[in-house]
């Protein structure tokens, strides 16, 4: 997908910390500017959760709303619904991948926390804690990766395969950004555990601009809007 011609990028090298701060600022601004669409899409996807087939496409439309905001292009609920319909299969591919990996991670968390995995006789009891901590870290790493995959797929209108490659490239070349972003996701995850209602009201609407802006800045640079000549 071609970049809008009224957006140019400052591609000068920036530290991961500087990019992380800029991503937080831009995604926060995007959320407050387009709260109607981001929160509305979030609530629609959650309210229709019993109709399982509709949820991933509707969440995909929230990511599309974040992309439109990043590109400074118009938004409407009608257009969001049209995008959800057009990309339903693509959204489900990513959903199945997340469900598969998430199930494996959740199983390991449960097994290690209950000490039900047999250990070699020479392994100390603290091995369970090490395995549990490693699984938590792996889960956070997957959350960051999945967020970048979704952002790449939406921002570039790319296939799942290309998005997986693009997100992996970003993670390899920006390890400090990945670490900082995992801290944000851990905090958001903790808030959702304490206040489950956030998942139905705000969480996806917050994650979408964070996802899209992360890919935009890491892959292209800091956007610099300019007037069309």
SERO-4910 file (N, C-alpha, C, O; in steps of 0.05 Angstrom, whole numbers):
BEGIN
 pado doro    nc1    nc2    nc3   cac1   cac2   cac3    cc1    cc2    cc3    oc1    oc2    oc3
  Unk    A     17    -24      0      0      0      0     18     25      0     36     26     16
  Unk    A     12     44    -17     28     68    -19     23     87      4      1     87     15
  Unk    A     43    102     12     40    121     33     25    146     23     28    154      0
  Unk    A      8    157     40     -6    182     32     14    204     25     35    206     39
  Unk    A      9    219      4     30    237     -5     32    262     13     50    279      9
  Unk    A     13    265     32     15    288     50     30    280     76     32    296     94
  Unk    A     41    255     77     57    247    100     85    242     90     90    226     72
  Unk    A    104    255    103    132    248     98    144    241    125    133    247    146
  Unk    A    167    228    125    179    217    149    207    228    155    223    231    137
  Unk    A    211    233    180    238    239    190    251    212    195    247    200    216
  Unk    A    268    203    177    281    177    179    308    178    192    323    159    191
  Unk    A    315    201    203    341    203    217    341    184    241    321    179    253
  Unk    A    365    173    247    366    153    269    357    165    296    365    187    303
  Unk    A    341    150    310    332    158    337    335    134    355    334    111    346
  Unk    A    340    139    380    343    117    399    316    104    403    295    115    399
  Unk    A    317     78    412    292     64    417    276     78    439    251     78    437
  Unk    A    289     89    458    275    103    480    260    127    469    237    132    477
  Unk    A    273    142    451    260    166    440    236    158    422    216    171    423
  Unk    A    239    136    407    217    127    390    194    117    408    171    121    401
  Unk    A    201    104    430    180     94    448    164    117    460    139    116    461
  Unk    A    178    138    468    164    161    479    146    174    458    123    182    463
  Unk    A    157    176    433    141    188    412    116    171    405     95    182    400
  Unk    A    120    145    405     97    127    400     76    131    421     52    132    415
  Unk    A     84    132    446     64    136    468     49    162    464     24    163    468
  Unk    A     63    184    457     50    210    453     31    209    430      8    218    432
  Unk    A     40    198    407     23    198    383     -1    179    387    -24    187    379
  Unk    A      3    156    399    -20    137    402    -40    148    423    -64    144    420
  Unk    A    -29    162    443    -48    175    462    -64    197    449    -88    199    454
  Unk    A    -51    213    432    -65    234    418    -86    222    399   -109    231    397
  Unk    A    -78    201    385    -97    187    366   -121    177    381   -144    180    372
  Unk    A   -117    165    405   -139    154    420   -159    176    428   -183    172    424
  Unk    A   -149    198    438   -167    219    447   -181    233    424   -203    242    427
  Unk    A   -167    235    401   -179    249    378   -200    232    365   -220    242    355
  Unk    A   -196    205    365   -215    187    351   -228    168    371   -233    145    364
  Unk    A   -233    177    395   -244    159    416   -271    148    408   -277    125    414
  Unk    A   -287    163    394   -313    154    385   -311    128    369   -326    109    374
  Unk    A   -292    128    350   -290    104    333   -275     82    346   -282     58    343
  Unk    A   -253     88    361   -237     68    373   -253     54    396   -252     29    398
  Unk    A   -265     70    413   -281     58    435   -307     45    424   -315     24    433
  Unk    A   -319     58    404   -343     46    392   -337     19    379   -353      1    383
  Unk    A   -315     17    365   -308     -8    353   -301    -29    373   -308    -52    370
  Unk    A   -287    -21    395   -281    -38    417   -306    -50    429   -308    -75    433
  Unk    A   -325    -33    435   -350    -42    448   -366    -60    429   -378    -79    438
  Unk    A   -367    -53    404   -382    -70    385   -370    -98    383   -385   -117    383
  Unk    A   -344   -100    382   -331   -126    380   -336   -143    405   -340   -167    403
  Unk    A   -336   -130    429   -340   -144    454   -370   -151    458   -376   -173    468
  Unk    A   -388   -133    450   -416   -139    453   -425   -162    435   -443   -178    442
  Unk    A   -411   -165    412   -418   -186    393   -400   -210    397   -398   -228    380
  Unk    A   -386   -212    420   -368   -234    426   -382   -261    424   -369   -281    415
  Unk    A   -407   -264    433   -420   -290    430   -422   -299    401   -422   -323    395
  Unk    A   -424   -280    382   -423   -287    354   -393   -288    345   -383   -269    333
  Unk    A   -380   -309    352   -351   -311    352   -339   -302    325   -318   -289    324
  Unk    A   -352   -309    303   -341   -304    277   -337   -274    271   -321   -266    255
  Unk    A   -353   -257    285   -352   -229    279   -330   -214    295   -322   -192    287
  Unk    A   -321   -225    317   -303   -210    334   -276   -203    322   -269   -180    322
  Unk    A   -261   -222    310   -235   -214    298   -238   -193    276   -222   -174    275
  Unk    A   -257   -196    257   -260   -175    237   -267   -148    249   -257   -127    240
  Unk    A   -284   -147    269   -291   -122    282   -267   -110    296   -263    -85    296
  Unk    A   -251   -126    309   -226   -116    321   -207   -106    300   -193    -86    304
  Unk    A   -206   -120    277   -190   -111    255   -198    -83    245   -182    -67    237
  Unk    A   -224    -77    247   -234    -51    239   -225    -29    258   -221     -6    250
  Unk    A   -220    -37    284   -209    -18    303   -181    -11    295   -172     12    297
  Unk    A   -165    -31    287   -138    -26    278   -138     -9    252   -121      8    249
  Unk    A   -158    -13    235   -160      3    211   -166     32    218   -156     51    206
  Unk    A   -183     36    238   -188     63    248   -163     77    257   -159    100    253
  Unk    A   -146     61    271   -120     72    280   -102     79    257    -88     99    258
  Unk    A   -103     63    236    -87     69    212    -97     94    198    -81    110    190
  Unk    A   -123     96    196   -134    121    183   -125    145    199   -120    166    187
  Unk    A   -125    143    225   -117    165    242    -87    172    238    -80    195    236
  Unk    A    -71    151    236    -42    155    232    -36    167    205    -17    183    202
  Unk    A    -53    161    185    -50    172    158    -66    198    154    -66    209    132
  Unk    A    -79    207    175    -95    231    174   -117    230    152   -121    249    137
  Unk    A   -130    206    151   -150    202    131   -178    199    144   -179    194    168
  Unk    A   -199    203    130   -226    204    142   -235    177    153   -225    156    145
  Unk    A   -253    178    172   -263    154    186   -293    155    187   -306    176    187
  Unk    A   -305    131    186   -334    129    191   -340    101    199   -325     82    193
  Unk    A   -362     97    214   -369     70    222   -376     53    198   -371     28    198
  Unk    A   -387     65    178   -394     50    154   -369     39    140   -368     16    132
  Unk    A   -349     55    139   -323     47    127   -310     25    144   -298      7    133
  Unk    A   -312     28    170   -301      7    188   -315    -19    184   -302    -40    183
  Unk    A   -341    -19    181   -356    -44    176   -348    -56    149   -346    -80    147
  Unk    A   -344    -39    129   -336    -49    103   -309    -62    104   -304    -83     92
  Unk    A   -290    -50    119   -263    -61    122   -265    -88    136   -251   -107    129
  Unk    A   -281    -90    157   -284   -115    172   -294   -137    154   -285   -160    155
  Unk    A   -313   -130    136   -324   -150    118   -302   -159     97   -300   -183     91
  Unk    A   -287   -140     87   -268   -146     66   -244   -163     77   -233   -179     62
  Unk    A   -237   -159    102   -212   -171    112   -218   -193    133   -200   -200    148
  Unk    A   -242   -203    134   -250   -223    155   -231   -247    155   -223   -255    176
  Unk    A   -225   -258    132   -208   -282    131   -180   -276    141   -169   -292    156
  Unk    A   -169   -254    133   -142   -247    141   -141   -242    172   -122   -250    184
  Unk    A   -162   -230    183   -163   -226    212   -164   -252    227   -152   -255    248
  Unk    A   -179   -271    216   -182   -297    229   -156   -313    228   -150   -328    247
  Unk    A   -140   -310    208   -114   -324    206    -96   -315    230    -84   -332    243
  Unk    A    -95   -289    234    -79   -280    257    -91   -288    283    -76   -295    302
  Unk    A   -118   -289    285   -131   -297    310   -124   -326    316   -119   -333    339
  Unk    A   -125   -344    296   -119   -372    301    -90   -376    310    -85   -392    328
  Unk    A    -72   -360    299    -44   -362    307    -41   -353    336    -27   -366    352
  Unk    A    -54   -331    344    -53   -322    372    -66   -341    391    -56   -346    413
  Unk    A    -88   -354    383   -101   -374    400    -83   -398    404    -81   -409    426
  Unk    A    -69   -406    383    -52   -430    385    -28   -424    404    -23   -440    422
  Unk    A    -14   -402    399      9   -396    416      0   -389    444     12   -398    464
  Unk    A    -22   -374    447    -32   -367    473    -40   -392    489    -36   -392    514
  Unk    A    -52   -412    476    -60   -436    490    -35   -451    501    -36   -461    524
  Unk    A    -14   -452    485     10   -466    494     22   -451    518     30   -463    538
  Unk    A     24   -424    517     35   -408    539     18   -411    564     29   -414    586
  Unk    A     -9   -410    561    -26   -412    584    -24   -440    597    -24   -442    621
  Unk    A    -21   -461    581    -18   -488    592      8   -490    608      8   -501    630
  Unk    A     30   -479    597     55   -480    612     54   -463    637     64   -472    658
  Unk    A     41   -440    636     38   -424    661     23   -440    682     31   -440    706
  Unk    A      2   -453    675    -14   -469    694      3   -492    705      2   -497    729
  Unk    A     17   -506    687     32   -529    696     55   -521    714     60   -534    735
  Unk    A     70   -500    707     93   -492    724     84   -480    750     97   -484    771
  Unk    A     61   -466    750     52   -454    775     42   -475    795     43   -471    819
  Unk    A     32   -498    784     22   -519    802     43   -541    806     38   -561    820
  Unk    A     67   -537    795     89   -557    798     81   -585    788     88   -605    801
  Unk    A     66   -586    766     57   -612    756     75   -623    735     70   -645    726
  Unk    A     95   -608    727    114   -618    706    136   -633    720    149   -622    738
  Unk    A    141   -658    713    163   -673    726    190   -662    719    196   -655    696
  Unk    A    207   -659    740    234   -649    736    254   -671    740    249   -691    754
  Unk    A    278   -668    728    299   -687    734    306   -688    764    303   -668    777
  Unk    A    316   -710    774    322   -713    803    341   -692    813    340   -684    837
  Unk    A    360   -683    796    380   -664    805    370   -635    804    385   -617    814
  Unk    A    347   -630    793    337   -602    791    326   -592    818    310   -606    830
  Unk    A    335   -569    827    324   -558    852    295   -549    849    286   -544    827
  Unk    A    281   -547    871    252   -538    870    249   -510    857    228   -505    845
  Unk    A    270   -493    859    268   -466    848    266   -467    817    260   -447    805
  Unk    A    271   -490    806    269   -492    776    242   -485    767    238   -473    745
  Unk    A    221   -492    782    194   -485    774    191   -455    772    178   -445    753
  Unk    A    202   -440    791    200   -411    790    214   -399    766    205   -380    753
  Unk    A    237   -411    759    252   -402    736    236   -407    710    234   -390    693
  Unk    A    224   -431    709    208   -438    685    184   -420    683    176   -412    662
  Unk    A    171   -415    706    148   -397    707    155   -369    698    141   -357    682
  Unk    A    177   -359    708    186   -332    700    193   -330    671    187   -311    657
  Unk    A    206   -351    661    213   -352    633    188   -353    615    188   -341    594
  Unk    A    168   -367    624    143   -369    608    128   -342    608    117   -334    588
  Unk    A    128   -328    631    116   -302    632    130   -283    613    117   -268    598
  Unk    A    157   -284    613    173   -267    595    166   -273    566    164   -256    549
  Unk    A    164   -299    560    158   -308    533    130   -299    525    126   -291    502
  Unk    A    111   -300    544     84   -290    538     84   -260    531     70   -252    513
  Unk    A     99   -245    547    100   -216    541    113   -211    514    105   -193    499
  Unk    A    134   -226    508    148   -223    482    129   -229    460    129   -216    439
  Unk    A    112   -250    463     93   -256    442     72   -234    439     63   -228    417
  Unk    A     63   -223    461     44   -201    460     55   -177    444     41   -166    427
  Unk    A     81   -171    448     93   -149    433     94   -157    403     88   -141    386
  Unk    A    103   -181    398    105   -191    370     78   -190    357     76   -181    334
  Unk    A     58   -200    370     31   -201    359     21   -173    353      7   -168    333
  Unk    A     27   -154    371     19   -127    367     32   -115    342     19   -100    327
  Unk    A     58   -121    339     72   -110    315     62   -124    289     61   -111    268
  Unk    A     56   -150    291     45   -164    268     19   -151    259     14   -145    235
  Unk    A      1   -146    278    -25   -134    272    -21   -106    261    -35    -98    242
  Unk    A     -2    -91    272      3    -64    262     14    -64    234      6    -48    217
  Unk    A     33    -82    229     45    -85    202     23    -93    182     22    -81    160
  Unk    A      7   -112    189    -13   -122    171    -33   -100    163    -41    -98    140
  Unk    A    -40    -84    182    -60    -63    178    -48    -39    163    -59    -29    144
  Unk    A    -25    -30    173    -12     -6    161     -4    -10    132     -7      8    116
  Unk    A      6    -35    126     16    -40     99     -3    -56     82      3    -63     59
  Unk    A    -27    -63     93    -46    -80     79    -32   -105     69    -35   -113     46
  Unk    A    -17   -118     87      0   -140     79    -12   -167     87    -31   -169    103
  Unk    A     -1   -188     75     -9   -216     82      2   -223    110     19   -209    120
  Unk    A     -8   -244    121      2   -253    148     31   -260    146     46   -254    164
  Unk    A     39   -274    125     67   -282    123     86   -258    122    105   -257    137
  Unk    A     79   -238    106     96   -214    104     95   -199    131    115   -187    139
  Unk    A     73   -199    144     70   -185    170     87   -198    191    100   -185    207
  Unk    A     88   -225    191    105   -240    210    134   -233    206    149   -229    225
  Unk    A    142   -232    180    170   -225    174    176   -196    182    197   -191    194
  Unk    A    158   -178    175    163   -150    181    165   -145    211    182   -130    220
  Unk    A    147   -157    226    147   -153    255    173   -165    268    184   -153    286
  Unk    A    181   -188    258    206   -201    268    230   -183    262    248   -180    279
  Unk    A    230   -171    239    252   -153    232    253   -129    251    275   -121    260
  Unk    A    230   -118    257    229    -95    276    239   -103    303    253    -88    316
  Unk    A    231   -126    313    238   -135    339    268   -140    342    281   -134    362
  Unk    A    280   -152    321    309   -157    321    325   -132    321    345   -130    335
  Unk    A    316   -112    306    331    -87    304    325    -66    325    338    -45    327
  Unk    A    304    -71    341    297    -52    362    291    -66    388    269    -65    399
  Unk    A    311    -79    400    306    -95    424    298    -77    448    282    -86    464
  Unk    A    310    -54    451    303    -36    473    274    -27    471    260    -25    492
  Unk    A    265    -21    447    237    -13    443    219    -36    451    198    -31    464
  Unk    A    226    -60    444    210    -83    451    208    -86    481    186    -91    491
  Unk    A    230    -82    495    230    -84    524    212    -63    536    196    -69    554
  Unk    A    214    -38    527    198    -17    538    168    -21    532    151    -16    548
  Unk    A    163    -31    507    135    -36    500    123    -58    517    100    -58    524
  Unk    A    139    -78    523    130   -100    540    122    -91    568    104   -102    581
  Unk    A    136    -70    578    130    -59    604    102    -46    603     86    -49    621
  Unk    A     96    -31    581     70    -19    578     48    -40    576     27    -38    589
  Unk    A     53    -62    561     34    -83    558     29    -98    585      7   -105    591
  Unk    A     50   -101    600     48   -114    626     30    -98    645     13   -109    659
  Unk    A     34    -71    644     18    -54    661    -11    -54    652    -29    -55    669
  Unk    A    -16    -54    626    -43    -55    615    -56    -81    622    -80    -82    628
  Unk    A    -41   -103    620    -52   -130    627    -59   -131    656    -80   -142    663
  Unk    A    -43   -120    673    -49   -119    702    -75   -104    707    -91   -112    724
  Unk    A    -78    -81    694   -102    -65    697   -127    -81    688   -148    -79    701
  Unk    A   -124    -96    667   -147   -111    657   -154   -134    676   -177   -142    678
  Unk    A   -134   -145    690   -140   -166    709   -155   -154    733   -173   -166    744
  Unk    A   -147   -130    741   -160   -116    764   -187   -105    756   -206   -106    772
  Unk    A   -189    -95    731   -214    -83    722   -222    -96    695   -217    -84    674
  Unk    A   -234   -120    695   -241   -134    670   -258   -117    652   -258   -122    627
  Unk    A   -273    -98    662   -291    -82    645   -275    -66    625   -286    -58    604
  Unk    A   -250    -61    631   -233    -46    612   -231    -60    585   -230    -47    564
  Unk    A   -231    -86    585   -229   -101    560   -253    -96    542   -250    -96    518
  Unk    A   -276    -91    554   -300    -86    539   -304    -57    531   -320    -50    513
  Unk    A   -288    -39    544   -292    -11    539   -269      2    524   -273     17    505
  Unk    A   -244     -3    533   -222     13    524   -198     -2    513   -184      8    495
  Unk    A   -193    -26    523   -167    -39    518   -159    -41    489   -137    -33    481
  Unk    A   -177    -52    472   -170    -55    444   -167    -28    430   -151    -25    412
  Unk    A   -183     -9    439   -181     18    428   -155     32    435   -145     49    420
  Unk    A   -143     24    457   -117     34    465    -94     19    450    -75     31    442
  Unk    A    -97     -7    447    -77    -23    435    -74    -17    405    -51    -18    394
  Unk    A    -96    -12    391    -95     -8    362    -76     15    354    -59     11    338
  Unk    A    -80     40    364    -61     61    357    -33     56    366    -14     64    353
  Unk    A    -30     43    389     -3     36    399     11     17    380     34     19    374
  Unk    A     -5     -2    369      6    -22    350     13     -9    324     35    -13    313
  Unk    A     -5      7    313     -1     19    287     22     40    288     39     41    270
  Unk    A     22     57    308     43     77    311     70     65    315     90     75    306
  Unk    A     71     42    330     97     29    334    109     20    308    133     25    303
  Unk    A     93      8    291    103     -1    265    110     22    247    130     22    234
  Unk    A     93     43    248     98     66    231    125     79    237    140     85    219
  Unk    A    130     83    263    155     97    270    179     79    267    200     89    259
  Unk    A    177     54    274    200     36    272    207     30    243    230     28    236
  Unk    A    186     27    226    191     19    198    197     43    180    212     40    161
  Unk    A    186     66    186    188     89    167    201    114    180    215    129    165
  Unk    A    198    118    205    208    142    218    185    158    230    162    150    230
  Unk    A    192    181    240    172    198    253    156    213    232    168    228    216
  Unk    A    130    211    231    114    224    210    115    254    213    113    265    235
  Unk    A    117    268    190    118    297    190     97    306    170    102    308    146
  Unk    A     73    313    179     52    322    161     61    347    147     74    364    158
  Unk    A     53    349    121     60    373    106     36    380     87     19    363     82
  Unk    A     36    404     78     14    412     60     19    401     33     41    399     23
  Unk    A     -3    395     19     -2    385     -9      3    409    -26    -13    429    -25
  Unk    A     24    409    -43     29    432    -61      7    436    -81      8    454    -98
***
